Amino acid sequence: MKVILPTDTTHTIAGIPRYYTGTTVSLETYNEATKATTTQTIVYTNDGGVMIFTFDLICSEMDRYTFTFTDVNGIVYMCKSLATVQDPSTIQLTKNSYKYVG
């Protein structure tokens, strides 16, 4: 689970990809509440084996997303994300539910 800040419009997610790409990467953003999907071409860098993806997204507190980063060959990296300004250790994740426990 990656945490993004709803107060920011530009976000950065780092992760170890399924494979390293040298081509353009697209981000498919799936909002789990509204079931809306958007796609954008994003900027990424490779830093010591970790891919760092930078993208724009306007979100609200407690929005949940599935991010799928792809290139022409398939899925490079995939993760779930939660938008919150709260300390992530105070969020309890259960099946299909996030609960503030602080």
CORNOR-V436441 format. One record per backbone hydrogen bond with DSSP energy under -1.0 kcal/mol. NH is the residue of the N-H (numbers start at 1). CO is the residue of the C=O. E is the energy in kcal/mol with one decimal. If there is no record, write none. Layout:
# CORNOR-V436441
<<NH;CO;E> <NH;CO;E>>
This chain:
# CORNOR-V436441
<<2;80;-2.6> <4;82;-2.3> <8;5;-1.3> <11;55;-3.2> <13;53;-2.5> <15;51;-2.2> <18;76;-3.3> <26;70;-3.0> <27;40;-3.4> <28;68;-2.7> <29;38;-3.1> <30;66;-2.3> <31;36;-2.8> <32;64;-2.2> <35;31;-2.1> <38;29;-2.2> <40;27;-1.9> <42;25;-2.5> <43;54;-1.5> <45;52;-1.9> <47;50;-3.2> <50;47;-1.3> <51;15;-2.5> <52;45;-2.9> <53;13;-3.2> <54;43;-3.0> <55;11;-2.3> <57;9;-2.7> <62;83;-3.7> <63;60;-2.0> <65;81;-2.5> <66;30;-2.0> <67;79;-3.1> <68;28;-2.2> <69;77;-3.2> <70;26;-2.7> <71;74;-2.3> <76;69;-3.0> <77;69;-1.6> <79;67;-2.3> <81;65;-2.6> <82;2;-2.2> <83;63;-2.7> <84;4;-2.2> <90;87;-2.5> <91;88;-1.5> <92;99;-3.2> <94;97;-2.8> <97;94;-2.2> <99;92;-2.4> <101;90;-3.2>>
